[in-house]
Amino acid sequence: MSVITANRPNAPNNAQIAVAAAMPVIYAAASLNETLPWPINITAVPGAGTPAGTLLVEYQTTSSGAWMAWPSGAVSVTTTYLLTGPVYALRFTADTQDGVVELAQ
């Protein structure tokens, strides 16, 4: 698992995050008492191949809170969601194929 720390105060602005299969990536606020900037547009782009990949996006509202799946669950096609409230971190998990997550404000 890799952890990417958001650079405040301008993160994420525009970020493209590679997600290797079976290697979750966490995009977290710079410190435990901060949140990621919002609103934030999240686009999950699962990898293609045989079998087709899926990509799961989850969020955590506090640094010690539970991980919750975004409304679309694990997606097998490019999916976009607008996060309209504060969260501490995002976690991206690709299953069988590498994927990409794009973040924009």
Phi, psi and omega in degrees: 000138175245152180238128177249126180263130179292136176272113181277155000266003187261003181285153351274350184053267173223122180222143174238120187244121177281136180237108179284146180304134177062019178231083183305146177240132177250130175249108190240159174298159185293333178217165185298334183259017178245170173234165174290149177297146181214160002291157180222135179267122182246123176242120178263126180240094180292156180286151177264161178147189178235113359285159178297145181276162170234157181226127179253133175247131178229159177228159180228124184280333175225163184297336179249009183281170179287152174277133180237135180289144175293166187303332183275352182065208176283126185250147179248359175229159180304127184223138181240142179219139177261114177275117188253009179220169184286141172222155177280318185208160173240144177233134182240130181227120175262143181271277188263341181232144176299147179227183180222143172240133178247130178244137179213148175242000000 
